Amino acid sequence: MSTTTDDATILVRAAEIVEKGWCQGATARDAKGVSVATDDPRATRWCLIGAIAKAEYELKGWVKVGGHTACEQACGGSGLTSFNDAPGRTAAQVAAALRRAAEEKS
């Protein structure tokens, strides 16, 4: 695991995680919908922040979710949690915002 993994790579991986399984109201949920830690082996769905944390851990071996300004901008500046948990929000919209942020970082 490299500690030099760039933000764009992390954001693309987070988009892939969201596309695999997405949730609202918790950083991660298991198959039954119960809130679990992002690194819990039972986790099957992640919110935007949970997906970034999981991606950072997978790619860097440590987590520092803060500082994803490009992602906040791609989410319309509403804050990552507010964007993710907005009524009517979809996994596709969250993944698209993560990919837009990755493009801005590239």
C-alpha positions in Angstrom: 0.0 0.0 0.0 1.4 3.3 -1.1 1.2 6.4 1.0 1.6 8.4 -2.2 -1.7 7.4 -3.7 -3.2 10.6 -5.1 -6.7 12.0 -4.3 -8.0 11.3 -7.8 -7.3 7.6 -7.4 -9.0 7.5 -4.0 -12.1 9.3 -5.4 -12.4 6.9 -8.3 -12.1 3.9 -6.0 -14.7 5.5 -3.7 -17.0 5.8 -6.7 -16.5 2.1 -7.4 -17.4 1.3 -3.8 -20.6 3.4 -4.0 -21.5 1.7 -7.2 -21.1 -1.7 -5.4 -23.4 -0.7 -2.6 -24.6 2.7 -1.3 -26.5 3.8 1.8 -27.7 6.9 3.6 -27.8 7.8 7.3 -24.7 5.8 8.2 -21.1 5.5 7.0 -21.7 1.9 6.3 -24.4 -0.8 6.6 -24.5 -4.5 6.5 -26.8 -6.7 4.3 -29.6 -6.3 6.9 -29.3 -2.5 6.9 -27.6 -2.3 10.3 -25.1 0.5 10.7 -21.5 -0.9 11.0 -18.0 0.6 10.8 -16.6 1.3 7.3 -14.0 -1.4 7.7 -16.4 -4.0 9.2 -16.2 -7.2 7.1 -20.0 -7.4 7.2 -20.4 -4.0 5.5 -22.0 -4.2 2.1 -23.0 -0.5 1.5 -21.3 2.8 2.2 -22.2 6.4 2.1 -20.0 9.0 0.3 -17.8 9.6 3.3 -17.7 5.9 4.2 -16.6 5.1 0.7 -13.8 7.6 0.7 -12.6 6.2 4.1 -12.7 2.7 2.8 -10.9 3.7 -0.4 -8.2 5.6 1.6 -7.7 2.6 3.8 -7.5 0.1 0.9 -5.1 2.3 -1.1 -3.0 4.0 1.6 -3.4 1.8 4.7 -4.7 4.8 6.8 -7.7 7.2 6.7 -7.8 11.0 6.6 -11.2 11.8 5.1 -10.8 15.6 5.4 -9.4 17.8 2.7 -11.5 16.5 -0.2 -12.4 20.0 -1.4 -12.8 18.9 -5.0 -15.4 16.4 -3.8 -17.2 19.0 -1.8 -17.3 21.3 -4.9 -18.6 18.4 -7.0 -21.4 18.0 -4.5 -22.4 21.6 -4.9 -20.8 22.8 -1.7 -23.6 21.5 0.4 -21.3 19.3 2.5 -20.6 15.6 1.9 -23.1 14.3 4.4 -25.9 16.6 3.3 -25.3 15.8 -0.3 -25.2 12.0 0.3 -28.3 12.0 2.6 -30.5 14.4 0.6 -34.0 13.1 0.0 -34.2 11.5 -3.5 -30.4 11.2 -3.9 -29.3 8.1 -5.8 -26.1 6.1 -5.8 -25.5 7.1 -9.4 -25.5 10.7 -8.4 -23.1 10.1 -5.6 -20.7 8.1 -7.8 -20.9 10.7 -10.5 -20.0 13.4 -8.0 -17.0 11.4 -6.9 -15.9 10.9 -10.5 -16.3 14.6 -11.3 -14.1 15.4 -8.2 -11.5 12.8 -9.4 -11.4 14.5 -12.8 -10.8 17.9 -11.2 -7.9 16.4 -9.2 -6.3 14.8 -12.2 
